[in-house]
Amino acid sequence: SKHSSQQIVDSQHPIRAIRTNDAVMTQQVINDLFNQGIFATGLCYPSVPRGEARVRVQITASHSLEQIQKLSASLGTVIKSTEKI
């Protein structure tokens, strides 16, 4: 797939970024997550350099393990389905 380079940007901060490197894919991922009840934001050019688009989520101590697991599972599903577009 042309989008197979997703990666979580390493950080100790509670705001985590998952690089998609594609602005259209980023928008589709955040829309799909929103439809599943998960709020995420997208960062695309000019906020980040061209070709370095990413999905951004924030995980806090108030999130339950179940919520974090739902985010993880949803991200995997959404990104896999978006890669096929």
mmCIF file of the N, C-alpha and C atoms, coordinates in Angstrom:
data_MODEL
# 
_entry.id   MODEL 
# 
loop_
_atom_site.group_PDB 
_atom_site.id 
_atom_site.type_symbol 
_atom_site.label_atom_id 
_atom_site.label_alt_id 
_atom_site.label_comp_id 
_atom_site.label_asym_id 
_atom_site.label_entity_id 
_atom_site.label_seq_id 
_atom_site.pdbx_PDB_ins_code 
_atom_site.Cartn_x 
_atom_site.Cartn_y 
_atom_site.Cartn_z 
_atom_site.occupancy 
_atom_site.B_iso_or_equiv 
_atom_site.pdbx_formal_charge 
_atom_site.auth_seq_id 
_atom_site.auth_comp_id 
_atom_site.auth_asym_id 
_atom_site.auth_atom_id 
_atom_site.pdbx_PDB_model_num 
ATOM 1   N N  . SER A 1 1  ? 0.827   -1.191 0.000  1.00 0.00 ? 1  SER A N  1 
ATOM 2   C CA . SER A 1 1  ? 0.000   0.000  0.000  1.00 0.00 ? 1  SER A CA 1 
ATOM 3   C C  . SER A 1 1  ? 0.870   1.252  0.000  1.00 0.00 ? 1  SER A C  1 
ATOM 4   N N  . LYS A 1 2  ? 0.375   2.316  -0.600 1.00 0.00 ? 2  LYS A N  1 
ATOM 5   C CA . LYS A 1 2  ? 1.142   3.560  -0.628 1.00 0.00 ? 2  LYS A CA 1 
ATOM 6   C C  . LYS A 1 2  ? 1.194   4.238  0.729  1.00 0.00 ? 2  LYS A C  1 
ATOM 7   N N  . HIS A 1 3  ? 0.356   3.825  1.684  1.00 0.00 ? 3  HIS A N  1 
ATOM 8   C CA . HIS A 1 3  ? 0.299   4.456  3.000  1.00 0.00 ? 3  HIS A CA 1 
ATOM 9   C C  . HIS A 1 3  ? 0.909   3.591  4.094  1.00 0.00 ? 3  HIS A C  1 
ATOM 10  N N  . SER A 1 4  ? 1.758   2.676  3.791  1.00 0.00 ? 4  SER A N  1 
ATOM 11  C CA . SER A 1 4  ? 2.203   1.692  4.768  1.00 0.00 ? 4  SER A CA 1 
ATOM 12  C C  . SER A 1 4  ? 3.262   2.195  5.731  1.00 0.00 ? 4  SER A C  1 
ATOM 13  N N  . SER A 1 5  ? 3.498   3.502  5.814  1.00 0.00 ? 5  SER A N  1 
ATOM 14  C CA . SER A 1 5  ? 4.563   4.010  6.661  1.00 0.00 ? 5  SER A CA 1 
ATOM 15  C C  . SER A 1 5  ? 4.054   4.659  7.953  1.00 0.00 ? 5  SER A C  1 
ATOM 16  N N  . GLN A 1 6  ? 2.884   4.268  8.453  1.00 0.00 ? 6  GLN A N  1 
ATOM 17  C CA . GLN A 1 6  ? 2.393   4.847  9.694  1.00 0.00 ? 6  GLN A CA 1 
ATOM 18  C C  . GLN A 1 6  ? 3.336   4.497  10.827 1.00 0.00 ? 6  GLN A C  1 
ATOM 19  N N  . GLN A 1 7  ? 3.499   5.456  11.717 1.00 0.00 ? 7  GLN A N  1 
ATOM 20  C CA . GLN A 1 7  ? 4.307   5.201  12.887 1.00 0.00 ? 7  GLN A CA 1 
ATOM 21  C C  . GLN A 1 7  ? 3.884   6.154  13.985 1.00 0.00 ? 7  GLN A C  1 
ATOM 22  N N  . ILE A 1 8  ? 4.007   5.677  15.214 1.00 0.00 ? 8  ILE A N  1 
ATOM 23  C CA . ILE A 1 8  ? 3.725   6.534  16.352 1.00 0.00 ? 8  ILE A CA 1 
ATOM 24  C C  . ILE A 1 8  ? 4.976   7.348  16.615 1.00 0.00 ? 8  ILE A C  1 
ATOM 25  N N  . VAL A 1 9  ? 4.814   8.658  16.687 1.00 0.00 ? 9  VAL A N  1 
ATOM 26  C CA . VAL A 1 9  ? 5.941   9.546  16.941 1.00 0.00 ? 9  VAL A CA 1 
ATOM 27  C C  . VAL A 1 9  ? 6.310   9.418  18.417 1.00 0.00 ? 9  VAL A C  1 
ATOM 28  N N  . ASP A 1 10 ? 7.569   9.074  18.691 1.00 0.00 ? 10 ASP A N  1 
ATOM 29  C CA . ASP A 1 10 ? 8.040   8.848  20.053 1.00 0.00 ? 10 ASP A CA 1 
ATOM 30  C C  . ASP A 1 10 ? 7.984   10.132 20.868 1.00 0.00 ? 10 ASP A C  1 
ATOM 31  N N  . SER A 1 11 ? 7.382   10.053 22.056 1.00 0.00 ? 11 SER A N  1 
ATOM 32  C CA . SER A 1 11 ? 7.251   11.221 22.918 1.00 0.00 ? 11 SER A CA 1 
ATOM 33  C C  . SER A 1 11 ? 6.878   10.765 24.318 1.00 0.00 ? 11 SER A C  1 
ATOM 34  N N  . GLN A 1 12 ? 7.285   11.522 25.315 1.00 0.00 ? 12 GLN A N  1 
ATOM 35  C CA . GLN A 1 12 ? 6.866   11.279 26.688 1.00 0.00 ? 12 GLN A CA 1 
ATOM 36  C C  . GLN A 1 12 ? 5.626   12.097 27.042 1.00 0.00 ? 12 GLN A C  1 
ATOM 37  N N  . HIS A 1 13 ? 5.147   12.874 26.112 1.00 0.00 ? 13 HIS A N  1 
ATOM 38  C CA . HIS A 1 13 ? 4.005   13.758 26.298 1.00 0.00 ? 13 HIS A CA 1 
ATOM 39  C C  . HIS A 1 13 ? 2.705   12.978 26.135 1.00 0.00 ? 13 HIS A C  1 
ATOM 40  N N  . PRO A 1 14 ? 1.626   13.381 26.826 1.00 0.00 ? 14 PRO A N  1 
ATOM 41  C CA . PRO A 1 14 ? 0.352   12.657 26.678 1.00 0.00 ? 14 PRO A CA 1 
ATOM 42  C C  . PRO A 1 14 ? -0.310  12.845 25.314 1.00 0.00 ? 14 PRO A C  1 
ATOM 43  N N  . ILE A 1 15 ? 0.132   13.822 24.554 1.00 0.00 ? 15 ILE A N  1 
ATOM 44  C CA . ILE A 1 15 ? -0.387  13.989 23.194 1.00 0.00 ? 15 ILE A CA 1 
ATOM 45  C C  . ILE A 1 15 ? 0.485   13.139 22.280 1.00 0.00 ? 15 ILE A C  1 
ATOM 46  N N  . ARG A 1 16 ? -0.156  12.177 21.613 1.00 0.00 ? 16 ARG A N  1 
ATOM 47  C CA . ARG A 1 16 ? 0.572   11.236 20.755 1.00 0.00 ? 16 ARG A CA 1 
ATOM 48  C C  . ARG A 1 16 ? 0.198   11.470 19.296 1.00 0.00 ? 16 ARG A C  1 
ATOM 49  N N  . ALA A 1 17 ? 1.159   11.328 18.440 1.00 0.00 ? 17 ALA A N  1 
ATOM 50  C CA . ALA A 1 17 ? 0.923   11.517 17.009 1.00 0.00 ? 17 ALA A CA 1 
ATOM 51  C C  . ALA A 1 17 ? 1.212   10.220 16.269 1.00 0.00 ? 17 ALA A C  1 
ATOM 52  N N  . ILE A 1 18 ? 0.324   9.889  15.363 1.00 0.00 ? 18 ILE A N  1 
ATOM 53  C CA . ILE A 1 18 ? 0.497   8.722  14.503 1.00 0.00 ? 18 ILE A CA 1 
ATOM 54  C C  . ILE A 1 18 ? 0.667   9.245  13.085 1.00 0.00 ? 18 ILE A C  1 
ATOM 55  N N  . ARG A 1 19 ? 1.858   9.111  12.542 1.00 0.00 ? 19 ARG A N  1 
ATOM 56  C CA . ARG A 1 19 ? 2.139   9.646  11.214 1.00 0.00 ? 19 ARG A CA 1 
ATOM 57  C C  . ARG A 1 19 ? 1.479   8.793  10.143 1.00 0.00 ? 19 ARG A C  1 
ATOM 58  N N  . THR A 1 20 ? 0.746   9.475  9.277  1.00 0.00 ? 20 THR A N  1 
ATOM 59  C CA . THR A 1 20 ? 0.170   8.819  8.113  1.00 0.00 ? 20 THR A CA 1 
ATOM 60  C C  . THR A 1 20 ? 0.909   9.254  6.852  1.00 0.00 ? 20 THR A C  1 
ATOM 61  N N  . ASN A 1 21 ? 1.537   10.408 6.922  1.00 0.00 ? 21 ASN A N  1 
ATOM 62  C CA . ASN A 1 21 ? 2.284   11.009 5.816  1.00 0.00 ? 21 ASN A CA 1 
ATOM 63  C C  . ASN A 1 21 ? 1.394   11.388 4.639  1.00 0.00 ? 21 ASN A C  1 
ATOM 64  N N  . ASP A 1 22 ? 0.069   11.410 4.851  1.00 0.00 ? 22 ASP A N  1 
ATOM 65  C CA . ASP A 1 22 ? -0.868  11.702 3.776  1.00 0.00 ? 22 ASP A CA 1 
ATOM 66  C C  . ASP A 1 22 ? -2.037  12.505 4.347  1.00 0.00 ? 22 ASP A C  1 
ATOM 67  N N  . ALA A 1 23 ? -2.251  13.726 3.846  1.00 0.00 ? 23 ALA A N  1 
ATOM 68  C CA . ALA A 1 23 ? -3.285  14.607 4.375  1.00 0.00 ? 23 ALA A CA 1 
ATOM 69  C C  . ALA A 1 23 ? -4.697  14.038 4.201  1.00 0.00 ? 23 ALA A C  1 
ATOM 70  N N  . VAL A 1 24 ? -4.973  13.453 3.057  1.00 0.00 ? 24 VAL A N  1 
ATOM 71  C CA . VAL A 1 24 ? -6.308  12.896 2.796  1.00 0.00 ? 24 VAL A CA 1 
ATOM 72  C C  . VAL A 1 24 ? -6.569  11.719 3.737  1.00 0.00 ? 24 VAL A C  1 
ATOM 73  N N  . MET A 1 25 ? -5.581  10.856 3.901  1.00 0.00 ? 25 MET A N  1 
ATOM 74  C CA . MET A 1 25 ? -5.735  9.717  4.798  1.00 0.00 ? 25 MET A CA 1 
ATOM 75  C C  . MET A 1 25 ? -5.938  10.195 6.234  1.00 0.00 ? 25 MET A C  1 
ATOM 76  N N  . THR A 1 26 ? -5.197  11.216 6.636  1.00 0.00 ? 26 THR A N  1 
ATOM 77  C CA . THR A 1 26 ? -5.344  11.770 7.991  1.00 0.00 ? 26 THR A CA 1 
ATOM 78  C C  . THR A 1 26 ? -6.777  12.216 8.228  1.00 0.00 ? 26 THR A C  1 
ATOM 79  N N  . GLN A 1 27 ? -7.346  12.949 7.282  1.00 0.00 ? 27 GLN A N  1 
ATOM 80  C CA . GLN A 1 27 ? -8.720  13.430 7.430  1.00 0.00 ? 27 GLN A CA 1 
ATOM 81  C C  . GLN A 1 27 ? -9.703  12.266 7.503  1.00 0.00 ? 27 GLN A C  1 
ATOM 82  N N  . GLN A 1 28 ? -9.506  11.243 6.690  1.00 0.00 ? 28 GLN A N  1 
ATOM 83  C CA . GLN A 1 28 ? -10.395 10.083 6.713  1.00 0.00 ? 28 GLN A CA 1 
ATOM 84  C C  . GLN A 1 28 ? -10.305 9.356  8.055  1.00 0.00 ? 28 GLN A C  1 
ATOM 85  N N  . VAL A 1 29 ? -9.088  9.205  8.578  1.00 0.00 ? 29 VAL A N  1 
ATOM 86  C CA . VAL A 1 29 ? -8.901  8.526  9.862  1.00 0.00 ? 29 VAL A CA 1 
ATOM 87  C C  . VAL A 1 29 ? -9.599  9.295  10.980 1.00 0.00 ? 29 VAL A C  1 
ATOM 88  N N  . ILE A 1 30 ? -9.422  10.613 11.040 1.00 0.00 ? 30 ILE A N  1 
ATOM 89  C CA . ILE A 1 30 ? -10.066 11.348 12.139 1.00 0.00 ? 30 ILE A CA 1 
ATOM 90  C C  . ILE A 1 30 ? -11.587 11.340 11.993 1.00 0.00 ? 30 ILE A C  1 
ATOM 91  N N  . ASN A 1 31 ? -12.095 11.361 10.763 1.00 0.00 ? 31 ASN A N  1 
ATOM 92  C CA . ASN A 1 31 ? -13.546 11.258 10.566 1.00 0.00 ? 31 ASN A CA 1 
ATOM 93  C C  . ASN A 1 31 ? -14.066 9.897  11.025 1.00 0.00 ? 31 ASN A C  1 
ATOM 94  N N  . ASP A 1 32 ? -13.374 8.832  10.645 1.00 0.00 ? 32 ASP A N  1 
ATOM 95  C CA . ASP A 1 32 ? -13.796 7.483  11.039 1.00 0.00 ? 32 ASP A CA 1 
ATOM 96  C C  . ASP A 1 32 ? -13.721 7.300  12.557 1.00 0.00 ? 32 ASP A C  1 
ATOM 97  N N  . LEU A 1 33 ? -12.676 7.814  13.181 1.00 0.00 ? 33 LEU A N  1 
ATOM 98  C CA . LEU A 1 33 ? -12.572 7.723  14.642 1.00 0.00 ? 33 LEU A CA 1 
ATOM 99  C C  . LEU A 1 33 ? -13.712 8.491  15.308 1.00 0.00 ? 33 LEU A C  1 
ATOM 100 N N  . PHE A 1 34 ? -14.013 9.675  14.799 1.00 0.00 ? 34 PHE A N  1 
ATOM 101 C CA . PHE A 1 34 ? -15.102 10.478 15.350 1.00 0.00 ? 34 PHE A CA 1 
ATOM 102 C C  . PHE A 1 34 ? -16.419 9.713  15.286 1.00 0.00 ? 34 PHE A C  1 
ATOM 103 N N  . ASN A 1 35 ? -16.653 9.027  14.173 1.00 0.00 ? 35 ASN A N  1 
ATOM 104 C CA . ASN A 1 35 ? -17.879 8.241  14.013 1.00 0.00 ? 35 ASN A CA 1 
ATOM 105 C C  . ASN A 1 35 ? -17.946 7.082  14.998 1.00 0.00 ? 35 ASN A C  1 
ATOM 106 N N  . GLN A 1 36 ? -16.807 6.712  15.577 1.00 0.00 ? 36 GLN A N  1 
ATOM 107 C CA . GLN A 1 36 ? -16.764 5.654  16.600 1.00 0.00 ? 36 GLN A CA 1 
ATOM 108 C C  . GLN A 1 36 ? -16.731 6.248  18.009 1.00 0.00 ? 36 GLN A C  1 
ATOM 109 N N  . GLY A 1 37 ? -16.916 7.556  18.125 1.00 0.00 ? 37 GLY A N  1 
ATOM 110 C CA . GLY A 1 37 ? -16.939 8.208  19.426 1.00 0.00 ? 37 GLY A CA 1 
ATOM 111 C C  . GLY A 1 37 ? -15.568 8.568  19.975 1.00 0.00 ? 37 GLY A C  1 
ATOM 112 N N  . ILE A 1 38 ? -14.564 8.636  19.112 1.00 0.00 ? 38 ILE A N  1 
ATOM 113 C CA . ILE A 1 38 ? -13.200 8.953  19.539 1.00 0.00 ? 38 ILE A CA 1 
ATOM 114 C C  . ILE A 1 38 ? -12.797 10.267 18.898 1.00 0.00 ? 38 ILE A C  1 
ATOM 115 N N  . PHE A 1 39 ? -12.380 11.235 19.731 1.00 0.00 ? 39 PHE A N  1 
ATOM 116 C CA . PHE A 1 39 ? -11.966 12.528 19.221 1.00 0.00 ? 39 PHE A CA 1 
ATOM 117 C C  . PHE A 1 39 ? -10.465 12.530 18.962 1.00 0.00 ? 39 PHE A C  1 
ATOM 118 N N  . ALA A 1 40 ? -10.097 12.875 17.758 1.00 0.00 ? 40 ALA A N  1 
ATOM 119 C CA . ALA A 1 40 ? -8.695  13.015 17.359 1.00 0.00 ? 40 ALA A CA 1 
ATOM 120 C C  . ALA A 1 40 ? -8.610  14.216 16.433 1.00 0.00 ? 40 ALA A C  1 
ATOM 121 N N  . THR A 1 41 ? -7.434  14.769 16.311 1.00 0.00 ? 41 THR A N  1 
ATOM 122 C CA . THR A 1 41 ? -7.235  15.888 15.402 1.00 0.00 ? 41 THR A CA 1 
ATOM 123 C C  . THR A 1 41 ? -6.212  15.497 14.350 1.00 0.00 ? 41 THR A C  1 
ATOM 124 N N  . GLY A 1 42 ? -6.231  16.216 13.251 1.00 0.00 ? 42 GLY A N  1 
ATOM 125 C CA . GLY A 1 42 ? -5.273  15.973 12.190 1.00 0.00 ? 42 GLY A CA 1 
ATOM 126 C C  . GLY A 1 42 ? -4.308  17.132 12.065 1.00 0.00 ? 42 GLY A C  1 
ATOM 127 N N  . LEU A 1 43 ? -3.080  16.821 11.786 1.00 0.00 ? 43 LEU A N  1 
ATOM 128 C CA . LEU A 1 43 ? -2.066  17.837 11.510 1.00 0.00 ? 43 LEU A CA 1 
ATOM 129 C C  . LEU A 1 43 ? -1.564  17.626 10.097 1.00 0.00 ? 43 LEU A C  1 
ATOM 130 N N  . CYS A 1 44 ? -1.751  18.633 9.284  1.00 0.00 ? 44 CYS A N  1 
ATOM 131 C CA . CYS A 1 44 ? -1.328  18.582 7.887  1.00 0.00 ? 44 CYS A CA 1 
ATOM 132 C C  . CYS A 1 44 ? -0.612  19.884 7.562  1.00 0.00 ? 44 CYS A C  1 
ATOM 133 N N  . TYR A 1 45 ? 0.009   19.936 6.389  1.00 0.00 ? 45 TYR A N  1 
ATOM 134 C CA . TYR A 1 45 ? 0.680   21.151 5.943  1.00 0.00 ? 45 TYR A CA 1 
ATOM 135 C C  . TYR A 1 45 ? -0.316  22.306 5.982  1.00 0.00 ? 45 TYR A C  1 
ATOM 136 N N  . PRO A 1 46 ? 0.013   23.474 6.515  1.00 0.00 ? 46 PRO A N  1 
ATOM 137 C CA . PRO A 1 46 ? 1.319   23.991 6.879  1.00 0.00 ? 46 PRO A CA 1 
ATOM 138 C C  . PRO A 1 46 ? 1.700   23.812 8.352  1.00 0.00 ? 46 PRO A C  1 
ATOM 139 N N  . SER A 1 47 ? 0.870   23.092 9.141  1.00 0.00 ? 47 SER A N  1 
ATOM 140 C CA . SER A 1 47 ? 1.224   22.866 10.550 1.00 0.00 ? 47 SER A CA 1 
ATOM 141 C C  . SER A 1 47 ? 2.421   21.948 10.701 1.00 0.00 ? 47 SER A C  1 
ATOM 142 N N  . VAL A 1 48 ? 2.573   21.033 9.770  1.00 0.00 ? 48 VAL A N  1 
ATOM 143 C CA . VAL A 1 48 ? 3.736   20.139 9.713  1.00 0.00 ? 48 VAL A CA 1 
ATOM 144 C C  . VAL A 1 48 ? 4.251   20.168 8.274  1.00 0.00 ? 48 VAL A C  1 
ATOM 145 N N  . PRO A 1 49 ? 5.492   19.761 8.034  1.00 0.00 ? 49 PRO A N  1 
ATOM 146 C CA . PRO A 1 49 ? 6.006   19.772 6.657  1.00 0.00 ? 49 PRO A CA 1 
ATOM 147 C C  . PRO A 1 49 ? 5.166   18.881 5.731  1.00 0.00 ? 49 PRO A C  1 
ATOM 148 N N  . ARG A 1 50 ? 5.143   19.231 4.458  1.00 0.00 ? 50 ARG A N  1 
ATOM 149 C CA . ARG A 1 50 ? 4.444   18.402 3.470  1.00 0.00 ? 50 ARG A CA 1 
ATOM 150 C C  . ARG A 1 50 ? 4.935   16.958 3.573  1.00 0.00 ? 50 ARG A C  1 
ATOM 151 N N  . GLY A 1 51 ? 4.007   16.023 3.447  1.00 0.00 ? 51 GLY A N  1 
ATOM 152 C CA . GLY A 1 51 ? 4.370   14.615 3.492  1.00 0.00 ? 51 GLY A CA 1 
ATOM 153 C C  . GLY A 1 51 ? 4.558   14.064 4.898  1.00 0.00 ? 51 GLY A C  1 
ATOM 154 N N  . GLU A 1 52 ? 4.261   14.864 5.933  1.00 0.00 ? 52 GLU A N  1 
ATOM 155 C CA . GLU A 1 52 ? 4.409   14.399 7.312  1.00 0.00 ? 52 GLU A CA 1 
ATOM 156 C C  . GLU A 1 52 ? 3.110   14.549 8.096  1.00 0.00 ? 52 GLU A C  1 
ATOM 157 N N  . ALA A 1 53 ? 1.976   14.395 7.409  1.00 0.00 ? 53 ALA A N  1 
ATOM 158 C CA . ALA A 1 53 ? 0.671   14.506 8.061  1.00 0.00 ? 53 ALA A CA 1 
ATOM 159 C C  . ALA A 1 53 ? 0.549   13.460 9.154  1.00 0.00 ? 53 ALA A C  1 
ATOM 160 N N  . ARG A 1 54 ? -0.262  13.773 10.145 1.00 0.00 ? 54 ARG A N  1 
ATOM 161 C CA . ARG A 1 54 ? -0.416  12.856 11.274 1.00 0.00 ? 54 ARG A CA 1 
ATOM 162 C C  . ARG A 1 54 ? -1.765  13.029 11.958 1.00 0.00 ? 54 ARG A C  1 
ATOM 163 N N  . VAL A 1 55 ? -2.158  11.990 12.651 1.00 0.00 ? 55 VAL A N  1 
ATOM 164 C CA . VAL A 1 55 ? -3.344  11.981 13.500 1.00 0.00 ? 55 VAL A CA 1 
ATOM 165 C C  . VAL A 1 55 ? -2.840  12.201 14.919 1.00 0.00 ? 55 VAL A C  1 
ATOM 166 N N  . ARG A 1 56 ? -3.525  13.056 15.658 1.00 0.00 ? 56 ARG A N  1 
ATOM 167 C CA . ARG A 1 56 ? -3.078  13.361 17.019 1.00 0.00 ? 56 ARG A CA 1 
ATOM 168 C C  . ARG A 1 56 ? -4.171  13.015 18.023 1.00 0.00 ? 56 ARG A C  1 
ATOM 169 N N  . VAL A 1 57 ? -3.789  12.303 19.073 1.00 0.00 ? 57 VAL A N  1 
ATOM 170 C CA . VAL A 1 57 ? -4.697  11.946 20.163 1.00 0.00 ? 57 VAL A CA 1 
ATOM 171 C C  . VAL A 1 57 ? -4.042  12.324 21.484 1.00 0.00 ? 57 VAL A C  1 
ATOM 172 N N  . GLN A 1 58 ? -4.870  12.520 22.499 1.00 0.00 ? 58 GLN A N  1 
ATOM 173 C CA . GLN A 1 58 ? -4.339  12.822 23.824 1.00 0.00 ? 58 GLN A CA 1 
ATOM 174 C C  . GLN A 1 58 ? -4.866  11.783 24.806 1.00 0.00 ? 58 GLN A C  1 
ATOM 175 N N  . ILE A 1 59 ? -3.948  11.149 25.503 1.00 0.00 ? 59 ILE A N  1 
ATOM 176 C CA . ILE A 1 59 ? -4.286  10.137 26.501 1.00 0.00 ? 59 ILE A CA 1 
ATOM 177 C C  . ILE A 1 59 ? -3.952  10.713 27.867 1.00 0.00 ? 59 ILE A C  1 
ATOM 178 N N  . THR A 1 60 ? -4.926  10.647 28.783 1.00 0.00 ? 60 THR A N  1 
ATOM 179 C CA . THR A 1 60 ? -4.715  11.195 30.116 1.00 0.00 ? 60 THR A CA 1 
ATOM 180 C C  . THR A 1 60 ? -4.972  10.131 31.180 1.00 0.00 ? 60 THR A C  1 
ATOM 181 N N  . ALA A 1 61 ? -4.622  10.462 32.397 1.00 0.00 ? 61 ALA A N  1 
ATOM 182 C CA . ALA A 1 61 ? -4.826  9.540  33.522 1.00 0.00 ? 61 ALA A CA 1 
ATOM 183 C C  . ALA A 1 61 ? -6.314  9.268  33.761 1.00 0.00 ? 61 ALA A C  1 
ATOM 184 N N  . SER A 1 62 ? -7.178  10.134 33.274 1.00 0.00 ? 62 SER A N  1 
ATOM 185 C CA . SER A 1 62 ? -8.613  9.925  33.482 1.00 0.00 ? 62 SER A CA 1 
ATOM 186 C C  . SER A 1 62 ? -9.219  8.934  32.487 1.00 0.00 ? 62 SER A C  1 
ATOM 187 N N  . HIS A 1 63 ? -8.467  8.543  31.470 1.00 0.00 ? 63 HIS A N  1 
ATOM 188 C CA . HIS A 1 63 ? -8.959  7.524  30.541 1.00 0.00 ? 63 HIS A CA 1 
ATOM 189 C C  . HIS A 1 63 ? -8.850  6.140  31.178 1.00 0.00 ? 63 HIS A C  1 
ATOM 190 N N  . SER A 1 64 ? -9.885  5.354  30.983 1.00 0.00 ? 64 SER A N  1 
ATOM 191 C CA . SER A 1 64 ? -9.876  3.985  31.511 1.00 0.00 ? 64 SER A CA 1 
ATOM 192 C C  . SER A 1 64 ? -9.070  3.082  30.574 1.00 0.00 ? 64 SER A C  1 
ATOM 193 N N  . LEU A 1 65 ? -8.683  1.938  31.083 1.00 0.00 ? 65 LEU A N  1 
ATOM 194 C CA . LEU A 1 65 ? -7.985  0.954  30.260 1.00 0.00 ? 65 LEU A CA 1 
ATOM 195 C C  . LEU A 1 65 ? -8.852  0.564  29.069 1.00 0.00 ? 65 LEU A C  1 
ATOM 196 N N  . GLU A 1 66 ? -10.157 0.420  29.291 1.00 0.00 ? 66 GLU A N  1 
ATOM 197 C CA . GLU A 1 66 ? -11.069 0.050  28.216 1.00 0.00 ? 66 GLU A CA 1 
ATOM 198 C C  . GLU A 1 66 ? -11.093 1.117  27.120 1.00 0.00 ? 66 GLU A C  1 
ATOM 199 N N  . GLN A 1 67 ? -11.062 2.388  27.505 1.00 0.00 ? 67 GLN A N  1 
ATOM 200 C CA . GLN A 1 67 ? -11.049 3.461  26.513 1.00 0.00 ? 67 GLN A CA 1 
ATOM 201 C C  . GLN A 1 67 ? -9.764  3.448  25.694 1.00 0.00 ? 67 GLN A C  1 
ATOM 202 N N  . ILE A 1 68 ? -8.652  3.204  26.354 1.00 0.00 ? 68 ILE A N  1 
ATOM 203 C CA . ILE A 1 68 ? -7.363  3.149  25.660 1.00 0.00 ? 68 ILE A CA 1 
ATOM 204 C C  . ILE A 1 68 ? -7.324  1.939  24.725 1.00 0.00 ? 68 ILE A C  1 
ATOM 205 N N  . GLN A 1 69 ? -7.857  0.818  25.168 1.00 0.00 ? 69 GLN A N  1 
ATOM 206 C CA . GLN A 1 69 ? -7.915  -0.367 24.320 1.00 0.00 ? 69 GLN A CA 1 
ATOM 207 C C  . GLN A 1 69 ? -8.827  -0.130 23.112 1.00 0.00 ? 69 GLN A C  1 
ATOM 208 N N  . LYS A 1 70 ? -9.951  0.578  23.320 1.00 0.00 ? 70 LYS A N  1 
ATOM 209 C CA . LYS A 1 70 ? -10.848 0.906  22.205 1.00 0.00 ? 70 LYS A CA 1 
ATOM 210 C C  . LYS A 1 70 ? -10.128 1.798  21.199 1.00 0.00 ? 70 LYS A C  1 
ATOM 211 N N  . LEU A 1 71 ? -9.385  2.785  21.688 1.00 0.00 ? 71 LEU A N  1 
ATOM 212 C CA . LEU A 1 71 ? -8.614  3.652  20.794 1.00 0.00 ? 71 LEU A CA 1 
ATOM 213 C C  . LEU A 1 71 ? -7.624  2.838  19.978 1.00 0.00 ? 71 LEU A C  1 
ATOM 214 N N  . SER A 1 72 ? -6.896  1.970  20.636 1.00 0.00 ? 72 SER A N  1 
ATOM 215 C CA . SER A 1 72 ? -5.886  1.161  19.961 1.00 0.00 ? 72 SER A CA 1 
ATOM 216 C C  . SER A 1 72 ? -6.520  0.276  18.888 1.00 0.00 ? 72 SER A C  1 
ATOM 217 N N  . ALA A 1 73 ? -7.589  -0.410 19.243 1.00 0.00 ? 73 ALA A N  1 
ATOM 218 C CA . ALA A 1 73 ? -8.260  -1.289 18.281 1.00 0.00 ? 73 ALA A CA 1 
ATOM 219 C C  . ALA A 1 73 ? -8.855  -0.484 17.131 1.00 0.00 ? 73 ALA A C  1 
ATOM 220 N N  . SER A 1 74 ? -9.483  0.643  17.447 1.00 0.00 ? 74 SER A N  1 
ATOM 221 C CA . SER A 1 74 ? -10.102 1.468  16.416 1.00 0.00 ? 74 SER A CA 1 
ATOM 222 C C  . SER A 1 74 ? -9.064  2.042  15.470 1.00 0.00 ? 74 SER A C  1 
ATOM 223 N N  . LEU A 1 75 ? -7.945  2.495  16.001 1.00 0.00 ? 75 LEU A N  1 
ATOM 224 C CA . LEU A 1 75 ? -6.882  3.020  15.143 1.00 0.00 ? 75 LEU A CA 1 
ATOM 225 C C  . LEU A 1 75 ? -6.406  1.961  14.165 1.00 0.00 ? 75 LEU A C  1 
ATOM 226 N N  . GLY A 1 76 ? -6.173  0.754  14.672 1.00 0.00 ? 76 GLY A N  1 
ATOM 227 C CA . GLY A 1 76 ? -5.721  -0.328 13.794 1.00 0.00 ? 76 GLY A CA 1 
ATOM 228 C C  . GLY A 1 76 ? -6.711  -0.617 12.687 1.00 0.00 ? 76 GLY A C  1 
ATOM 229 N N  . THR A 1 77 ? -7.981  -0.708 13.040 1.00 0.00 ? 77 THR A N  1 
ATOM 230 C CA . THR A 1 77 ? -9.022  -0.997 12.066 1.00 0.00 ? 77 THR A CA 1 
ATOM 231 C C  . THR A 1 77 ? -9.175  0.121  11.054 1.00 0.00 ? 77 THR A C  1 
ATOM 232 N N  . VAL A 1 78 ? -9.232  1.344  11.539 1.00 0.00 ? 78 VAL A N  1 
ATOM 233 C CA . VAL A 1 78 ? -9.450  2.495  10.670 1.00 0.00 ? 78 VAL A CA 1 
ATOM 234 C C  . VAL A 1 78 ? -8.277  2.692  9.717  1.00 0.00 ? 78 VAL A C  1 
ATOM 235 N N  . ILE A 1 79 ? -7.067  2.582  10.215 1.00 0.00 ? 79 ILE A N  1 
ATOM 236 C CA . ILE A 1 79 ? -5.898  2.779  9.356  1.00 0.00 ? 79 ILE A CA 1 
ATOM 237 C C  . ILE A 1 79 ? -5.816  1.680  8.295  1.00 0.00 ? 79 ILE A C  1 
ATOM 238 N N  . LYS A 1 80 ? -6.082  0.439  8.680  1.00 0.00 ? 80 LYS A N  1 
ATOM 239 C CA . LYS A 1 80 ? -6.055  -0.659 7.690  1.00 0.00 ? 80 LYS A CA 1 
ATOM 240 C C  . LYS A 1 80 ? -7.106  -0.424 6.609  1.00 0.00 ? 80 LYS A C  1 
ATOM 241 N N  . SER A 1 81 ? -8.312  -0.016 7.008  1.00 0.00 ? 81 SER A N  1 
ATOM 242 C CA . SER A 1 81 ? -9.364  0.187  6.012  1.00 0.00 ? 81 SER A CA 1 
ATOM 243 C C  . SER A 1 81 ? -9.075  1.409  5.139  1.00 0.00 ? 81 SER A C  1 
ATOM 244 N N  . THR A 1 82 ? -8.448  2.420  5.700  1.00 0.00 ? 82 THR A N  1 
ATOM 245 C CA . THR A 1 82 ? -8.121  3.617  4.936  1.00 0.00 ? 82 THR A CA 1 
ATOM 246 C C  . THR A 1 82 ? -6.986  3.355  3.963  1.00 0.00 ? 82 THR A C  1 
ATOM 247 N N  . GLU A 1 83 ? -6.064  2.476  4.308  1.00 0.00 ? 83 GLU A N  1 
ATOM 248 C CA . GLU A 1 83 ? -4.952  2.136  3.410  1.00 0.00 ? 83 GLU A CA 1 
ATOM 249 C C  . GLU A 1 83 ? -5.462  1.537  2.107  1.00 0.00 ? 83 GLU A C  1 
ATOM 250 N N  . LYS A 1 84 ? -6.623  0.898  2.144  1.00 0.00 ? 84 LYS A N  1 
ATOM 251 C CA . LYS A 1 84 ? -7.167  0.228  0.958  1.00 0.00 ? 84 LYS A CA 1 
ATOM 252 C C  . LYS A 1 84 ? -7.823  1.198  -0.011 1.00 0.00 ? 84 LYS A C  1 
ATOM 253 N N  . ILE A 1 85 ? -8.013  2.446  0.413  1.00 0.00 ? 85 ILE A N  1 
ATOM 254 C CA . ILE A 1 85 ? -8.678  3.446  -0.438 1.00 0.00 ? 85 ILE A CA 1 
ATOM 255 C C  . ILE A 1 85 ? -7.730  3.871  -1.553 1.00 0.00 ? 85 ILE A C  1 
# 
